[in-house]
Amino acid sequence: MHSVGWQGRHDAVLGRLSRAIPRAVGDVRVNQTCPRVVSDLQPDLVVINEDERTVRIVDVAVPFENRSLALVEAGNHKVNKYASLAEKYREKGYEVSLDAFILGALGSWDRANEGVLKHLRVSPRYARVMRRLMVSDVIRWSRDIYVTHVTGHQQ
């Protein structure tokens, strides 16, 4: 029953992030298998720029814990999960960045997200606005998950 809320919370963050990437950065793929390599992995976000021969792989996570250690652990898990995919692109001559984009379930913002936004060339001005919107989305979805848990009724 809670999976609808968890997925909605995750997708709210992913949607805002994917829409913030300028088109000039490259071909943005959301929740798709990766082109040009054989892999069953399907990261949340892959941005490929053929002209620059760059690939940016980003996976979103919203861990239940809000402590900084939990955010770091979630990020490490995501990076380790997609390391083999990044290596396949490197073998084909691409410059690859592999990042996790992490927000805690109660709105904690992982400072490493700032570097991800820079890699994706999200404007600093919009990044400030987007940060607030994402935190608000996460808190709203977490509230819905909690109310569903307590009442047993889907929000």
N, CA, C and O atoms as a GROMACS GRO file, in nm:
protein
  620
    1MET      N    1   0.083  -0.119   0.000
    1MET     CA    2   0.000   0.000   0.000
    1MET      C    3   0.088   0.126   0.000
    1MET      O    4   0.051   0.225  -0.062
    2HIS      N    5   0.202   0.122   0.069
    2HIS     CA    6   0.287   0.240   0.077
    2HIS      C    7   0.370   0.261  -0.049
    2HIS      O    8   0.424   0.370  -0.071
    3SER      N    9   0.380   0.157  -0.132
    3SER     CA   10   0.466   0.167  -0.250
    3SER      C   11   0.420   0.277  -0.345
    3SER      O   12   0.503   0.336  -0.415
    4VAL      N   13   0.291   0.307  -0.349
    4VAL     CA   14   0.241   0.416  -0.433
    4VAL      C   15   0.302   0.547  -0.386
    4VAL      O   16   0.346   0.629  -0.468
    5GLY      N   17   0.303   0.568  -0.257
    5GLY     CA   18   0.361   0.690  -0.201
    5GLY      C   19   0.511   0.698  -0.222
    5GLY      O   20   0.564   0.803  -0.257
    6TRP      N   21   0.579   0.585  -0.199
    6TRP     CA   22   0.725   0.583  -0.218
    6TRP      C   23   0.760   0.615  -0.363
    6TRP      O   24   0.850   0.693  -0.390
    7GLN      N   25   0.687   0.552  -0.455
    7GLN     CA   26   0.713   0.576  -0.597
    7GLN      C   27   0.680   0.720  -0.634
    7GLN      O   28   0.754   0.783  -0.710
    8GLY      N   29   0.570   0.772  -0.582
    8GLY     CA   30   0.532   0.911  -0.611
    8GLY      C   31   0.635   1.010  -0.561
    8GLY      O   32   0.667   1.107  -0.629
    9ARG      N   33   0.688   0.984  -0.441
    9ARG     CA   34   0.789   1.072  -0.383
    9ARG      C   35   0.916   1.070  -0.469
    9ARG      O   36   0.972   1.174  -0.502
   10HIS      N   37   0.959   0.951  -0.505
   10HIS     CA   38   1.078   0.935  -0.590
   10HIS      C   39   1.057   1.002  -0.725
   10HIS      O   40   1.145   1.075  -0.772
   11ASP      N   41   0.943   0.978  -0.787
   11ASP     CA   42   0.916   1.033  -0.920
   11ASP      C   43   0.901   1.185  -0.919
   11ASP      O   44   0.932   1.251  -1.018
   12ALA      N   45   0.854   1.241  -0.808
   12ALA     CA   46   0.843   1.387  -0.797
   12ALA      C   47   0.982   1.450  -0.805
   12ALA      O   48   1.002   1.550  -0.874
   13VAL      N   49   1.078   1.392  -0.734
   13VAL     CA   50   1.215   1.442  -0.737
   13VAL      C   51   1.276   1.421  -0.876
   13VAL      O   52   1.334   1.514  -0.933
   14LEU      N   53   1.261   1.302  -0.929
   14LEU     CA   54   1.317   1.270  -1.061
   14LEU      C   55   1.258   1.360  -1.170
   14LEU      O   56   1.330   1.408  -1.257
   15GLY      N   57   1.128   1.383  -1.164
   15GLY     CA   58   1.064   1.468  -1.264
   15GLY      C   59   1.117   1.610  -1.262
   15GLY      O   60   1.145   1.668  -1.367
   16ARG      N   61   1.131   1.666  -1.144
   16ARG     CA   62   1.184   1.803  -1.134
   16ARG      C   63   1.328   1.809  -1.184
   16ARG      O   64   1.367   1.902  -1.254
   17LEU      N   65   1.406   1.709  -1.147
   17LEU     CA   66   1.546   1.706  -1.189
   17LEU      C   67   1.558   1.694  -1.341
   17LEU      O   68   1.634   1.768  -1.403
   18SER      N   69   1.485   1.603  -1.400
   18SER     CA   70   1.496   1.581  -1.545
   18SER      C   71   1.448   1.702  -1.625
   18SER      O   72   1.504   1.733  -1.730
   19ARG      N   73   1.346   1.771  -1.576
   19ARG     CA   74   1.296   1.889  -1.647
   19ARG      C   75   1.388   2.010  -1.634
   19ARG      O   76   1.379   2.103  -1.714
   20ALA      N   77   1.477   2.008  -1.535
   20ALA     CA   78   1.566   2.122  -1.513
   20ALA      C   79   1.691   2.119  -1.600
   20ALA      O   80   1.765   2.217  -1.606
   21ILE      N   81   1.715   2.007  -1.666
   21ILE     CA   82   1.837   1.993  -1.746
   21ILE      C   83   1.820   2.064  -1.880
   21ILE      O   84   1.727   2.034  -1.954
   22PRO      N   85   1.909   2.157  -1.912
   22PRO     CA   86   1.899   2.226  -2.042
   22PRO      C   87   1.917   2.128  -2.158
   22PRO      O   88   1.995   2.033  -2.148
   23ARG      N   89   1.847   2.150  -2.265
   23ARG     CA   90   1.854   2.059  -2.381
   23ARG      C   91   1.994   2.051  -2.440
   23ARG      O   92   2.033   1.948  -2.496
   24ALA      N   93   2.069   2.159  -2.428
   24ALA     CA   94   2.204   2.162  -2.485
   24ALA      C   95   2.299   2.063  -2.418
   24ALA      O   96   2.403   2.030  -2.473
   25VAL      N   97   2.263   2.016  -2.300
   25VAL     CA   98   2.349   1.923  -2.226
   25VAL      C   99   2.355   1.788  -2.297
   25VAL      O  100   2.459   1.722  -2.296
   26GLY      N  101   2.245   1.747  -2.359
   26GLY     CA  102   2.243   1.620  -2.430
   26GLY      C  103   2.106   1.558  -2.432
   26GLY      O  104   2.007   1.619  -2.393
   27ASP      N  105   2.102   1.434  -2.480
   27ASP     CA  106   1.979   1.356  -2.488
   27ASP      C  107   1.946   1.301  -2.349
   27ASP      O  108   2.022   1.220  -2.295
   28VAL      N  109   1.835   1.344  -2.293
   28VAL     CA  110   1.795   1.304  -2.157
   28VAL      C  111   1.704   1.183  -2.165
   28VAL      O  112   1.602   1.185  -2.234
   29ARG      N  113   1.742   1.077  -2.094
   29ARG     CA  114   1.662   0.955  -2.089
   29ARG      C  115   1.624   0.928  -1.944
   29ARG      O  116   1.709   0.928  -1.855
   30VAL      N  117   1.495   0.907  -1.921
   30VAL     CA  118   1.445   0.884  -1.786
   30VAL      C  119   1.388   0.743  -1.777
   30VAL      O  120   1.301   0.705  -1.856
   31ASN      N  121   1.437   0.666  -1.681
   31ASN     CA  122   1.390   0.528  -1.657
   31ASN      C  123   1.390   0.442  -1.784
   31ASN      O  124   1.293   0.374  -1.813
   32GLN      N  125   1.499   0.447  -1.857
   32GLN     CA  126   1.513   0.367  -1.978
   32GLN      C  127   1.644   0.289  -1.973
   32GLN      O  128   1.738   0.328  -1.904
   33THR      N  129   1.648   0.180  -2.046
   33THR     CA  130   1.775   0.109  -2.057
   33THR      C  131   1.872   0.199  -2.133
   33THR      O  132   1.831   0.285  -2.210
   34CYS      N  133   1.998   0.177  -2.111
   34CYS     CA  134   2.101   0.264  -2.167
   34CYS      C  135   2.134   0.226  -2.311
   34CYS      O  136   2.154   0.109  -2.341
   35PRO      N  137   2.140   0.325  -2.399
   35PRO     CA  138   2.175   0.297  -2.538
   35PRO      C  139   2.325   0.272  -2.552
   35PRO      O  140   2.404   0.318  -2.470
   36ARG      N  141   2.363   0.201  -2.656
   36ARG     CA  142   2.501   0.177  -2.695
   36ARG      C  143   2.579   0.082  -2.605
   36ARG      O  144   2.697   0.056  -2.630
   37VAL      N  145   2.517   0.031  -2.501
   37VAL     CA  146   2.581  -0.071  -2.416
   37VAL      C  147   2.479  -0.180  -2.384
   37VAL      O  148   2.359  -0.155  -2.383
   38VAL      N  149   2.529  -0.298  -2.358
   38VAL     CA  150   2.442  -0.409  -2.321
   38VAL      C  151   2.440  -0.417  -2.169
   38VAL      O  152   2.541  -0.444  -2.106
   39SER      N  153   2.322  -0.392  -2.112
   39SER     CA  154   2.307  -0.396  -1.967
   39SER      C  155   2.159  -0.404  -1.932
   39SER      O  156   2.075  -0.345  -1.999
   40ASP      N  157   2.130  -0.476  -1.827
   40ASP     CA  158   1.993  -0.482  -1.776
   40ASP      C  159   1.963  -0.367  -1.681
   40ASP      O  160   1.848  -0.346  -1.643
   41LEU      N  161   2.065  -0.293  -1.643
   41LEU     CA  162   2.047  -0.182  -1.549
   41LEU      C  163   1.971  -0.069  -1.616
   41LEU      O  164   1.986  -0.042  -1.735
   42GLN      N  165   1.889  -0.003  -1.536
   42GLN     CA  166   1.805   0.104  -1.587
   42GLN      C  167   1.810   0.221  -1.488
   42GLN      O  168   1.722   0.235  -1.404
   43PRO      N  169   1.913   0.305  -1.498
   43PRO     CA  170   1.924   0.418  -1.405
   43PRO      C  171   1.808   0.516  -1.423
   43PRO      O  172   1.744   0.519  -1.528
   44ASP      N  173   1.784   0.596  -1.320
   44ASP     CA  174   1.676   0.693  -1.328
   44ASP      C  175   1.697   0.795  -1.439
   44ASP      O  176   1.603   0.833  -1.509
   45LEU      N  177   1.821   0.839  -1.454
   45LEU     CA  178   1.848   0.948  -1.547
   45LEU      C  179   1.982   0.924  -1.617
   45LEU      O  180   2.084   0.902  -1.552
   46VAL      N  181   1.981   0.929  -1.749
   46VAL     CA  182   2.104   0.919  -1.828
   46VAL      C  183   2.100   1.033  -1.929
   46VAL      O  184   2.003   1.050  -2.002
   47VAL      N  185   2.208   1.111  -1.932
   47VAL     CA  186   2.219   1.221  -2.027
   47VAL      C  187   2.341   1.193  -2.115
   47VAL      O  188   2.454   1.184  -2.067
   48ILE      N  189   2.316   1.178  -2.245
   48ILE     CA  190   2.423   1.146  -2.339
   48ILE      C  191   2.442   1.262  -2.436
   48ILE      O  192   2.347   1.310  -2.498
   49ASN      N  193   2.566   1.306  -2.447
   49ASN     CA  194   2.601   1.409  -2.544
   49ASN      C  195   2.702   1.348  -2.640
   49ASN      O  196   2.819   1.332  -2.606
   50GLU      N  197   2.657   1.314  -2.759
   50GLU     CA  198   2.743   1.248  -2.857
   50GLU      C  199   2.853   1.341  -2.907
   50GLU      O  200   2.964   1.296  -2.934
   51ASP      N  201   2.824   1.470  -2.921
   51ASP     CA  202   2.925   1.564  -2.970
   51ASP      C  203   3.043   1.574  -2.874
   51ASP      O  204   3.158   1.577  -2.916
   52GLU      N  205   3.014   1.579  -2.745
   52GLU     CA  206   3.119   1.589  -2.644
   52GLU      C  207   3.167   1.453  -2.595
   52GLU      O  208   3.264   1.444  -2.520
   53ARG      N  209   3.098   1.346  -2.638
   53ARG     CA  210   3.129   1.208  -2.594
   53ARG      C  211   3.123   1.198  -2.441
   53ARG      O  212   3.213   1.143  -2.378
   54THR      N  213   3.014   1.251  -2.384
   54THR     CA  214   2.995   1.244  -2.239
   54THR      C  215   2.867   1.170  -2.206
   54THR      O  216   2.769   1.174  -2.280
   55VAL      N  217   2.869   1.102  -2.093
   55VAL     CA  218   2.752   1.035  -2.038
   55VAL      C  219   2.743   1.073  -1.892
   55VAL      O  220   2.841   1.064  -1.818
   56ARG      N  221   2.625   1.116  -1.851
   56ARG     CA  222   2.601   1.147  -1.711
   56ARG      C  223   2.492   1.052  -1.661
   56ARG      O  224   2.380   1.053  -1.712
   57ILE      N  225   2.526   0.972  -1.563
   57ILE     CA  226   2.432   0.876  -1.505
   57ILE      C  227   2.398   0.925  -1.365
   57ILE      O  228   2.487   0.949  -1.283
   58VAL      N  229   2.268   0.940  -1.339
   58VAL     CA  230   2.223   0.987  -1.208
   58VAL      C  231   2.110   0.896  -1.161
   58VAL      O  232   2.019   0.865  -1.238
   59ASP      N  233   2.117   0.854  -1.037
   59ASP     CA  234   2.008   0.776  -0.980
   59ASP      C  235   1.960   0.845  -0.853
   59ASP      O  236   2.040   0.889  -0.771
   60VAL      N  237   1.830   0.855  -0.839
   60VAL     CA  238   1.766   0.925  -0.727
   60VAL      C  239   1.733   0.827  -0.616
   60VAL      O  240   1.692   0.714  -0.641
   61ALA      N  241   1.752   0.871  -0.492
   61ALA     CA  242   1.710   0.791  -0.377
   61ALA      C  243   1.654   0.883  -0.269
   61ALA      O  244   1.701   0.996  -0.250
   62VAL      N  245   1.553   0.833  -0.200
   62VAL     CA  246   1.495   0.904  -0.086
   62VAL      C  247   1.494   0.807   0.031
   62VAL      O  248   1.393   0.742   0.058
   63PRO      N  249   1.608   0.797   0.102
   63PRO     CA  250   1.615   0.703   0.214
   63PRO      C  251   1.527   0.747   0.330
   63PRO      O  252   1.501   0.866   0.349
   64PHE      N  253   1.481   0.649   0.408
   64PHE     CA  254   1.394   0.676   0.522
   64PHE      C  255   1.468   0.758   0.627
   64PHE      O  256   1.411   0.850   0.686
   65GLU      N  257   1.592   0.725   0.651
   65GLU     CA  258   1.672   0.796   0.752
   65GLU      C  259   1.714   0.932   0.699
   65GLU      O  260   1.738   0.948   0.580
   66ASN      N  261   1.722   1.031   0.789
   66ASN     CA  262   1.762   1.165   0.749
   66ASN      C  263   1.901   1.204   0.798
   66ASN      O  264   1.950   1.312   0.765
   67ARG      N  265   1.966   1.116   0.874
   67ARG     CA  266   2.101   1.148   0.921
   67ARG      C  267   2.196   1.155   0.802
   67ARG      O  268   2.173   1.089   0.701
   68SER      N  269   2.301   1.234   0.815
   68SER     CA  270   2.394   1.249   0.703
   68SER      C  271   2.459   1.117   0.665
   68SER      O  272   2.486   1.093   0.547
   69LEU      N  273   2.484   1.030   0.762
   69LEU     CA  274   2.544   0.900   0.732
   69LEU      C  275   2.451   0.818   0.643
   69LEU      O  276   2.497   0.750   0.552
   70ALA      N  277   2.321   0.823   0.669
   70ALA     CA  278   2.225   0.748   0.587
   70ALA      C  279   2.222   0.801   0.443
   70ALA      O  280   2.208   0.724   0.349
   71LEU      N  281   2.236   0.932   0.428
   71LEU     CA  282   2.238   0.990   0.294
   71LEU      C  283   2.363   0.946   0.218
   71LEU      O  284   2.357   0.913   0.100
   72VAL      N  285   2.476   0.945   0.289
   72VAL     CA  286   2.602   0.901   0.227
   72VAL      C  287   2.593   0.754   0.188
   72VAL      O  288   2.634   0.716   0.078
   73GLU      N  289   2.540   0.670   0.278
   73GLU     CA  290   2.527   0.527   0.248
   73GLU      C  291   2.437   0.502   0.128
   73GLU      O  292   2.467   0.418   0.043
   74ALA      N  293   2.326   0.575   0.121
   74ALA     CA  294   2.235   0.560   0.006
   74ALA      C  295   2.306   0.600  -0.123
   74ALA      O  296   2.292   0.534  -0.226
   75GLY      N  297   2.382   0.709  -0.117
   75GLY     CA  298   2.457   0.753  -0.235
   75GLY      C  299   2.562   0.651  -0.278
   75GLY      O  300   2.577   0.623  -0.397
   76ASN      N  301   2.634   0.596  -0.181
   76ASN     CA  302   2.736   0.495  -0.212
   76ASN      C  303   2.673   0.371  -0.275
   76ASN      O  304   2.728   0.314  -0.369
   77HIS      N  305   2.558   0.331  -0.223
   77HIS     CA  306   2.488   0.215  -0.279
   77HIS      C  307   2.453   0.239  -0.426
   77HIS      O  308   2.473   0.151  -0.510
   78LYS      N  309   2.401   0.357  -0.456
   78LYS     CA  310   2.363   0.388  -0.594
   78LYS      C  311   2.484   0.391  -0.687
   78LYS      O  312   2.480   0.337  -0.798
   79VAL      N  313   2.593   0.453  -0.641
   79VAL     CA  314   2.714   0.460  -0.724
   79VAL      C  315   2.770   0.321  -0.749
   79VAL      O  316   2.810   0.289  -0.861
   80ASN      N  317   2.775   0.238  -0.645
   80ASN     CA  318   2.825   0.101  -0.661
   80ASN      C  319   2.737   0.020  -0.756
   80ASN      O  320   2.787  -0.061  -0.834
   81LYS      N  321   2.607   0.042  -0.749
   81LYS     CA  322   2.514  -0.032  -0.834
   81LYS      C  323   2.539  -0.007  -0.982
   81LYS      O  324   2.529  -0.099  -1.063
   82TYR      N  325   2.573   0.116  -1.018
   82TYR     CA  326   2.587   0.152  -1.158
   82TYR      C  327   2.732   0.166  -1.204
   82TYR      O  328   2.756   0.212  -1.316
   83ALA      N  329   2.828   0.128  -1.122
   83ALA     CA  330   2.970   0.139  -1.158
   83ALA      C  331   3.004   0.057  -1.282
   83ALA      O  332   3.080   0.102  -1.367
   84SER      N  333   2.947  -0.062  -1.294
   84SER     CA  334   2.976  -0.146  -1.411
   84SER      C  335   2.922  -0.083  -1.540
   84SER      O  336   2.983  -0.095  -1.646
   85LEU      N  337   2.808  -0.017  -1.530
   85LEU     CA  338   2.750   0.050  -1.646
   85LEU      C  339   2.840   0.167  -1.689
   85LEU      O  340   2.865   0.187  -1.808
   86ALA      N  341   2.887   0.243  -1.592
   86ALA     CA  342   2.977   0.355  -1.623
   86ALA      C  343   3.104   0.304  -1.691
   86ALA      O  344   3.153   0.365  -1.786
   87GLU      N  345   3.155   0.193  -1.642
   87GLU     CA  346   3.277   0.136  -1.701
   87GLU      C  347   3.254   0.093  -1.846
   87GLU      O  348   3.344   0.108  -1.929
   88LYS      N  349   3.137   0.041  -1.877
   88LYS     CA  350   3.107   0.002  -2.016
   88LYS      C  351   3.110   0.123  -2.109
   88LYS      O  352   3.158   0.113  -2.222
   89TYR      N  353   3.059   0.236  -2.062
   89TYR     CA  354   3.065   0.358  -2.144
   89TYR      C  355   3.209   0.407  -2.158
   89TYR      O  356   3.248   0.452  -2.266
   90ARG      N  357   3.287   0.398  -2.052
   90ARG     CA  358   3.427   0.440  -2.059
   90ARG      C  359   3.503   0.356  -2.162
   90ARG      O  360   3.586   0.408  -2.237
   91GLU      N  361   3.474   0.227  -2.164
   91GLU     CA  362   3.539   0.138  -2.261
   91GLU      C  363   3.507   0.178  -2.405
   91GLU      O  364   3.584   0.148  -2.496
   92LYS      N  365   3.394   0.244  -2.424
   92LYS     CA  366   3.355   0.289  -2.559
   92LYS      C  367   3.404   0.431  -2.588
   92LYS      O  368   3.370   0.489  -2.691
   93GLY      N  369   3.485   0.486  -2.497
   93GLY     CA  370   3.546   0.616  -2.521
   93GLY      C  371   3.470   0.736  -2.469
   93GLY      O  372   3.503   0.849  -2.504
   94TYR      N  373   3.368   0.714  -2.388
   94TYR     CA  374   3.293   0.826  -2.331
   94TYR      C  375   3.357   0.872  -2.200
   94TYR      O  376   3.416   0.793  -2.127
   95GLU      N  377   3.343   1.001  -2.173
   95GLU     CA  378   3.377   1.053  -2.041
   95GLU      C  379   3.249   1.040  -1.958
   95GLU      O  380   3.143   1.089  -1.998
   96VAL      N  381   3.258   0.975  -1.843
   96VAL     CA  382   3.138   0.939  -1.766
   96VAL      C  383   3.141   1.003  -1.628
   96VAL      O  384   3.244   1.003  -1.560
   97SER      N  385   3.027   1.058  -1.588
   97SER     CA  386   3.008   1.096  -1.448
   97SER      C  387   2.893   1.012  -1.394
   97SER      O  388   2.790   0.997  -1.459
   98LEU      N  389   2.913   0.958  -1.277
   98LEU     CA  390   2.814   0.872  -1.212
   98LEU      C  391   2.783   0.930  -1.076
   98LEU      O  392   2.872   0.942  -0.992
   99ASP      N  393   2.658   0.968  -1.054
   99ASP     CA  394   2.621   1.035  -0.931
   99ASP      C  395   2.490   0.981  -0.875
   99ASP      O  396   2.407   0.925  -0.947
  100ALA      N  397   2.474   1.001  -0.746
  100ALA     CA  398   2.346   0.976  -0.679
  100ALA      C  399   2.288   1.111  -0.641
  100ALA      O  400   2.361   1.204  -0.606
  101PHE      N  401   2.157   1.122  -0.648
  101PHE     CA  402   2.087   1.244  -0.608
  101PHE      C  403   1.999   1.205  -0.491
  101PHE      O  404   1.902   1.132  -0.508
  102ILE      N  405   2.033   1.253  -0.371
  102ILE     CA  406   1.973   1.202  -0.248
  102ILE      C  407   1.900   1.311  -0.170
  102ILE      O  408   1.955   1.420  -0.147
  103LEU      N  409   1.778   1.281  -0.130
  103LEU     CA  410   1.705   1.363  -0.034
  103LEU      C  411   1.651   1.270   0.073
  103LEU      O  412   1.604   1.161   0.042
  104GLY      N  413   1.658   1.312   0.199
  104GLY     CA  414   1.602   1.232   0.307
  104GLY      C  415   1.450   1.238   0.304
  104GLY      O  416   1.393   1.331   0.248
  105ALA      N  417   1.386   1.140   0.364
  105ALA     CA  418   1.240   1.129   0.361
  105ALA      C  419   1.170   1.248   0.428
  105ALA      O  420   1.053   1.275   0.400
  106LEU      N  421   1.241   1.318   0.516
  106LEU     CA  422   1.182   1.435   0.580
  106LEU      C  423   1.240   1.565   0.525
  106LEU      O  424   1.227   1.671   0.586
  107GLY      N  425   1.303   1.555   0.408
  107GLY     CA  426   1.348   1.675   0.339
  107GLY      C  427   1.495   1.709   0.354
  107GLY      O  428   1.536   1.817   0.312
  108SER      N  429   1.575   1.622   0.413
  108SER     CA  430   1.719   1.650   0.422
  108SER      C  431   1.779   1.658   0.282
  108SER      O  432   1.748   1.576   0.196
  109TRP      N  433   1.864   1.756   0.263
  109TRP     CA  434   1.928   1.778   0.133
  109TRP      C  435   2.073   1.735   0.141
  109TRP      O  436   2.149   1.788   0.223
  110ASP      N  437   2.113   1.641   0.058
  110ASP     CA  438   2.252   1.596   0.055
  110ASP      C  439   2.335   1.702  -0.017
  110ASP      O  440   2.304   1.741  -0.130
  111ARG      N  441   2.440   1.749   0.048
  111ARG     CA  442   2.524   1.855  -0.012
  111ARG      C  443   2.587   1.811  -0.143
  111ARG      O  444   2.619   1.895  -0.227
  112ALA      N  445   2.606   1.682  -0.160
  112ALA     CA  446   2.663   1.631  -0.286
  112ALA      C  447   2.571   1.659  -0.405
  112ALA      O  448   2.616   1.656  -0.520
  113ASN      N  449   2.444   1.686  -0.379
  113ASN     CA  450   2.350   1.718  -0.487
  113ASN      C  451   2.392   1.843  -0.564
  113ASN      O  452   2.364   1.856  -0.683
  114GLU      N  453   2.460   1.934  -0.495
  114GLU     CA  454   2.504   2.058  -0.561
  114GLU      C  455   2.598   2.026  -0.677
  114GLU      O  456   2.588   2.087  -0.784
  115GLY      N  457   2.689   1.932  -0.656
  115GLY     CA  458   2.780   1.891  -0.763
  115GLY      C  459   2.706   1.825  -0.879
  115GLY      O  460   2.742   1.844  -0.995
  116VAL      N  461   2.604   1.747  -0.846
  116VAL     CA  462   2.524   1.683  -0.951
  116VAL      C  463   2.456   1.789  -1.037
  116VAL      O  464   2.456   1.779  -1.160
  117LEU      N  465   2.399   1.889  -0.973
  117LEU     CA  466   2.332   1.996  -1.047
  117LEU      C  467   2.430   2.070  -1.138
  117LEU      O  468   2.395   2.109  -1.249
  118LYS      N  469   2.553   2.090  -1.090
  118LYS     CA  470   2.654   2.156  -1.174
  118LYS      C  471   2.691   2.069  -1.293
  118LYS      O  472   2.704   2.119  -1.405
  119HIS      N  473   2.708   1.937  -1.270
  119HIS     CA  474   2.738   1.846  -1.382
  119HIS      C  475   2.628   1.851  -1.488
  119HIS      O  476   2.656   1.844  -1.607
  120LEU      N  477   2.505   1.863  -1.442
  120LEU     CA  478   2.391   1.864  -1.534
  120LEU      C  479   2.364   2.003  -1.591
  120LEU      O  480   2.271   2.022  -1.670
  121ARG      N  481   2.445   2.100  -1.549
  121ARG     CA  482   2.436   2.239  -1.595
  121ARG      C  483   2.302   2.305  -1.565
  121ARG      O  484   2.252   2.385  -1.644
  122VAL      N  485   2.245   2.270  -1.451
  122VAL     CA  486   2.123   2.338  -1.406
  122VAL      C  487   2.165   2.476  -1.357
  122VAL      O  488   2.261   2.488  -1.281
  123SER      N  489   2.096   2.578  -1.400
  123SER     CA  490   2.136   2.714  -1.362
  123SER      C  491   2.130   2.731  -1.210
  123SER      O  492   2.038   2.680  -1.146
  124PRO      N  493   2.227   2.802  -1.153
  124PRO     CA  494   2.230   2.820  -1.007
  124PRO      C  495   2.101   2.885  -0.954
  124PRO      O  496   2.054   2.850  -0.846
  125ARG      N  497   2.048   2.978  -1.030
  125ARG     CA  498   1.926   3.045  -0.986
  125ARG      C  499   1.809   2.946  -0.977
  125ARG      O  500   1.737   2.943  -0.877
  126TYR      N  501   1.792   2.866  -1.082
  126TYR     CA  502   1.682   2.769  -1.078
  126TYR      C  503   1.710   2.658  -0.977
  126TYR      O  504   1.617   2.605  -0.917
  127ALA      N  505   1.836   2.624  -0.959
  127ALA     CA  506   1.871   2.519  -0.861
  127ALA      C  507   1.823   2.556  -0.722
  127ALA      O  508   1.776   2.470  -0.647
  128ARG      N  509   1.835   2.684  -0.686
  128ARG     CA  510   1.787   2.728  -0.553
  128ARG      C  511   1.636   2.708  -0.540
  128ARG      O  512   1.588   2.661  -0.437
  129VAL      N  513   1.563   2.744  -0.643
  129VAL     CA  514   1.417   2.728  -0.642
  129VAL      C  515   1.382   2.580  -0.641
  129VAL      O  516   1.296   2.536  -0.564
  130MET      N  517   1.448   2.503  -0.726
  130MET     CA  518   1.419   2.361  -0.738
  130MET      C  519   1.445   2.288  -0.606
  130MET      O  520   1.370   2.197  -0.569
  131ARG      N  521   1.551   2.326  -0.536
  131ARG     CA  522   1.583   2.263  -0.408
  131ARG      C  523   1.464   2.276  -0.313
  131ARG      O  524   1.423   2.179  -0.249
  132ARG      N  525   1.409   2.395  -0.304
  132ARG     CA  526   1.293   2.417  -0.215
  132ARG      C  527   1.172   2.337  -0.261
  132ARG      O  528   1.100   2.279  -0.179
  133LEU      N  529   1.149   2.334  -0.391
  133LEU     CA  530   1.035   2.259  -0.444
  133LEU      C  531   1.050   2.109  -0.419
  133LEU      O  532   0.953   2.042  -0.382
  134MET      N  533   1.170   2.057  -0.438
  134MET     CA  534   1.194   1.914  -0.415
  134MET      C  535   1.175   1.878  -0.268
  134MET      O  536   1.111   1.777  -0.236
  135VAL      N  537   1.230   1.959  -0.180
  135VAL     CA  538   1.214   1.933  -0.036
  135VAL      C  539   1.066   1.935   0.000
  135VAL      O  540   1.019   1.851   0.077
  136SER      N  541   0.993   2.031  -0.053
  136SER     CA  542   0.849   2.039  -0.028
  136SER      C  543   0.776   1.916  -0.081
  136SER      O  544   0.689   1.862  -0.013
  137ASP      N  545   0.811   1.873  -0.201
  137ASP     CA  546   0.750   1.752  -0.259
  137ASP      C  547   0.775   1.630  -0.171
  137ASP      O  548   0.683   1.552  -0.144
  138VAL      N  549   0.899   1.614  -0.127
  138VAL     CA  550   0.935   1.498  -0.045
  138VAL      C  551   0.857   1.499   0.086
  138VAL      O  552   0.806   1.395   0.128
  139ILE      N  553   0.848   1.614   0.150
  139ILE     CA  554   0.774   1.622   0.277
  139ILE      C  555   0.626   1.592   0.254
  139ILE      O  556   0.564   1.520   0.333
  140ARG      N  557   0.569   1.645   0.146
  140ARG     CA  558   0.427   1.621   0.117
  140ARG      C  559   0.401   1.472   0.096
  140ARG      O  560   0.306   1.417   0.151
  141TRP      N  561   0.485   1.407   0.015
  141TRP     CA  562   0.467   1.264  -0.010
  141TRP      C  563   0.490   1.183   0.117
  141TRP      O  564   0.420   1.085   0.141
  142SER      N  565   0.587   1.222   0.197
  142SER     CA  566   0.613   1.149   0.322
  142SER      C  567   0.495   1.162   0.417
  142SER      O  568   0.461   1.066   0.488
  143ARG      N  569   0.432   1.276   0.418
  143ARG     CA  570   0.312   1.295   0.500
  143ARG      C  571   0.202   1.201   0.452
  143ARG      O  572   0.134   1.138   0.534
  144ASP      N  573   0.183   1.191   0.320
  144ASP     CA  574   0.082   1.100   0.266
  144ASP      C  575   0.112   0.955   0.303
  144ASP      O  576   0.021   0.879   0.337
  145ILE      N  577   0.238   0.917   0.297
  145ILE     CA  578   0.278   0.780   0.335
  145ILE      C  579   0.245   0.755   0.481
  145ILE      O  580   0.193   0.649   0.516
  146TYR      N  581   0.275   0.852   0.566
  146TYR     CA  582   0.248   0.838   0.710
  146TYR      C  583   0.098   0.826   0.737
  146TYR      O  584   0.055   0.739   0.813
  147VAL      N  585   0.019   0.914   0.677
  147VAL     CA  586  -0.126   0.911   0.699
  147VAL      C  587  -0.185   0.779   0.649
  147VAL      O  588  -0.273   0.722   0.713
  148THR      N  589  -0.137   0.731   0.536
  148THR     CA  590  -0.182   0.601   0.484
  148THR      C  591  -0.147   0.490   0.582
  148THR      O  592  -0.227   0.400   0.605
  149HIS      N  593  -0.028   0.496   0.638
  149HIS     CA  594   0.017   0.395   0.734
  149HIS      C  595  -0.071   0.396   0.860
  149HIS      O  596  -0.111   0.290   0.909
  150VAL      N  597  -0.100   0.514   0.910
  150VAL     CA  598  -0.177   0.526   1.035
  150VAL      C  599  -0.324   0.492   1.015
  150VAL      O  600  -0.384   0.422   1.097
  151THR      N  601  -0.383   0.542   0.907
  151THR     CA  602  -0.528   0.524   0.887
  151THR      C  603  -0.563   0.400   0.806
  151THR      O  604  -0.675   0.349   0.816
  152GLY      N  605  -0.469   0.352   0.726
  152GLY     CA  606  -0.497   0.238   0.640
  152GLY      C  607  -0.569   0.278   0.512
  152GLY      O  608  -0.608   0.192   0.433
  153HIS      N  609  -0.588   0.408   0.491
  153HIS     CA  610  -0.655   0.458   0.371
  153HIS      C  611  -0.555   0.530   0.283
  153HIS      O  612  -0.482   0.618   0.328
  154GLN      N  613  -0.553   0.491   0.155
  154GLN     CA  614  -0.463   0.553   0.059
  154GLN      C  615  -0.494   0.701   0.046
  154GLN      O  616  -0.610   0.739   0.034
  155GLN      N  617  -0.393   0.783   0.050
  155GLN     CA  618  -0.412   0.929   0.037
  155GLN      C  619  -0.414   0.970  -0.108
  155GLN      O  620  -0.429   1.089  -0.138
   0.00000   0.00000   0.00000
